[in-house]
């Protein structure tokens, strides 16, 4: 018996796709994450379509979700433009606060 055959007997080939997805059994963390992203999209759309969107606050939780998953979200063009303007304004405020501490 060669060393290759001995090695093959000791180390069986693993099947990497052996995860079974049971029906009606979804990972609760994944489900919560999906729900959070849907809620984020709806919240941002609602905020950015108001008349006073320039002053609409975006919560810290929503900012964190935008930072983590923003590249995978899609918004209407108007909402995306307003969101970019709103986030750039917030970024400038934070930069000014750090440069000139009172």
C-alpha positions in Angstrom: 0.0 0.0 0.0 1.4 3.4 -1.0 1.6 6.4 1.2 -1.1 8.1 -1.0 -3.5 5.3 -0.4 -2.8 5.4 3.4 -3.3 9.2 3.4 -6.6 8.8 1.5 -7.8 6.3 4.0 -6.9 8.5 7.0 -8.3 11.7 5.5 -11.6 11.1 3.8 -12.6 13.7 1.1 -14.8 16.3 2.7 -17.8 17.6 0.8 -17.9 21.3 1.3 -21.6 21.7 0.2 -23.0 19.5 2.9 -25.1 22.2 4.6 -28.8 21.3 4.5 -31.3 24.0 4.3 -34.5 22.8 6.0 -37.7 24.3 4.8 -39.2 26.9 7.2 -36.0 27.0 9.1 -34.1 30.3 8.5 -31.2 31.6 10.5 -32.7 34.1 13.0 -29.7 36.4 12.7 -30.0 36.4 8.9 -33.7 37.1 9.1 -33.2 40.0 11.4 -30.5 41.4 9.2 -32.8 41.2 6.1 -35.6 42.9 8.0 -33.2 45.7 9.2 -32.1 46.4 5.7 -35.7 46.5 4.4 -36.6 48.9 7.3 -33.5 51.0 6.5 -34.4 51.3 2.9 -38.0 52.3 3.6 -36.9 54.8 6.4 -34.3 56.5 4.1 -36.8 56.7 1.2 -39.4 58.2 3.6 -37.0 60.7 5.1 -35.5 61.9 1.9 -38.8 62.4 0.2 -40.0 64.9 2.8 -40.1 68.6 2.2 -37.4 69.4 4.8 -35.0 66.5 3.9 -31.9 68.7 4.5 -32.6 68.7 8.3 -33.8 65.2 8.6 -31.7 63.2 11.1 -30.4 59.8 10.3 -30.0 57.6 13.4 -26.7 56.1 14.5 -28.1 52.6 13.9 -29.1 53.5 10.3 -25.7 55.2 9.7 -24.0 52.0 10.8 -26.2 49.9 8.5 -25.5 52.3 5.6 -21.7 51.9 6.3 -21.9 48.1 6.3 -24.4 47.4 3.6 -24.7 50.6 1.6 -23.2 49.3 -1.6 -25.9 46.6 -1.8 -28.8 49.0 -1.3 -30.7 50.7 -4.2 -32.6 53.9 -3.9 -34.5 56.1 -6.3 -32.2 58.6 -8.0 -33.8 61.6 -6.1 -33.4 59.8 -2.8 -29.8 58.8 -3.6 -28.9 62.4 -4.5 -30.4 63.8 -1.3 -28.8 61.1 0.8 -25.4 61.9 -0.6 -25.9 65.6 0.1 -27.2 64.9 3.6 -24.3 62.6 4.5 -21.7 65.0 3.0 -23.1 67.8 5.2 -22.9 65.6 8.3 -19.3 64.7 7.4 -18.4 68.4 7.0 -19.9 69.2 10.4 -17.9 66.4 12.1 -14.7 67.6 10.4 -15.3 71.2 11.5 -15.9 70.0 15.1 -12.7 68.1 15.2 -10.6 70.9 13.7 -11.9 73.6 16.0 -12.6 72.1 19.5 -14.3 74.6 21.8 
